[in-house]
Amino acid sequence: MVEPLKTPLWTRAVADEAFRERLIADPLRALASTDDIAVSAEQVHQLDEMTIAEREELLTEIVREVYVKGAIARFGQIGPDGRFGGL
């Protein structure tokens, strides 16, 4: 029997704002409430050991990095003027 595909933890955290907020507030409960996420024991342990502020900072940085990389891929590097594709 083929196992259904699971969404990687960080992909789901970036794509689903409500899940991201639940993950920040209570990672164990957030992960227990879904069965379609691929998450390692190390990721669970890392999140569980962090404070809420640390989780919020980590997830905010992950989301920011993903969006910036996507913008660079579409519009080019950030120019000296601070704009994507700027001169």
C-alpha positions as CSV (number, residue, x, y, z in Angstrom):
1,M,0.0,0.0,0.0
2,V,1.3,3.4,-0.9
3,E,1.5,6.0,1.8
4,P,-0.2,9.3,1.1
5,L,2.2,12.2,0.5
6,K,2.8,14.5,3.4
7,T,3.6,18.2,3.3
8,P,6.9,19.2,4.9
9,L,6.5,21.1,8.1
10,W,8.1,24.3,7.0
11,T,6.2,24.3,3.7
12,R,2.9,24.1,5.6
13,A,4.1,26.7,8.1
14,V,4.8,29.2,5.3
15,A,1.6,28.4,3.3
16,D,-0.9,28.2,6.1
17,E,-1.0,31.2,8.4
18,A,-3.5,29.7,10.9
19,F,-1.3,26.6,11.2
20,R,1.8,28.8,11.7
21,E,0.0,30.7,14.5
22,R,-1.0,27.4,16.2
23,L,2.6,26.1,15.8
24,I,4.0,29.2,17.5
25,A,1.5,29.0,20.4
26,D,1.6,25.3,21.0
27,P,3.7,23.2,18.6
28,L,2.8,19.8,20.1
29,R,-1.0,20.5,19.9
30,A,-0.7,21.9,16.4
31,L,1.2,18.9,15.2
32,A,-1.1,16.4,16.9
33,S,-4.1,18.0,15.3
34,T,-3.0,17.1,11.7
35,D,-1.7,13.9,10.2
36,D,-0.7,15.2,6.7
37,I,2.6,16.8,7.8
38,A,6.1,15.3,7.5
39,V,8.0,16.3,10.6
40,S,11.1,14.8,12.2
41,A,11.5,14.1,15.9
42,E,14.4,16.7,15.9
43,Q,12.1,19.4,14.5
44,V,9.4,18.6,17.1
45,H,12.1,18.6,19.9
46,Q,13.5,21.9,18.6
47,L,10.1,23.6,18.6
48,D,9.1,22.2,21.9
49,E,12.2,23.5,23.6
50,M,11.8,27.1,22.3
51,T,9.8,29.8,24.0
52,I,6.9,31.3,22.2
53,A,8.9,34.4,21.3
54,E,11.7,32.2,19.9
55,R,9.3,30.2,17.8
56,E,7.7,33.4,16.5
57,E,11.1,34.7,15.6
58,L,12.1,31.5,13.8
59,L,8.9,31.1,11.8
60,T,8.9,34.8,10.9
61,E,12.4,34.5,9.6
62,I,11.5,31.3,7.6
63,V,8.5,33.0,6.0
64,R,10.5,36.1,5.2
65,E,13.3,34.1,3.6
66,V,10.9,32.1,1.5
67,Y,9.1,35.2,0.2
68,V,12.3,37.1,-0.5
69,K,13.7,34.2,-2.4
70,G,10.5,33.9,-4.4
71,A,10.6,37.7,-5.2
72,I,14.2,37.5,-6.3
73,A,13.4,34.6,-8.6
74,R,10.6,36.5,-10.2
75,F,11.9,40.1,-10.2
76,G,15.7,39.9,-9.8
77,Q,18.1,40.9,-7.0
78,I,17.4,43.7,-4.6
79,G,19.1,46.8,-6.0
80,P,20.9,49.5,-4.1
81,D,17.7,51.5,-4.1
82,G,16.1,48.7,-2.0
83,R,13.7,47.5,-4.7
84,F,13.6,44.1,-6.4
85,G,15.1,44.5,-9.8
86,G,16.2,48.0,-8.8
87,L,19.2,49.8,-10.2
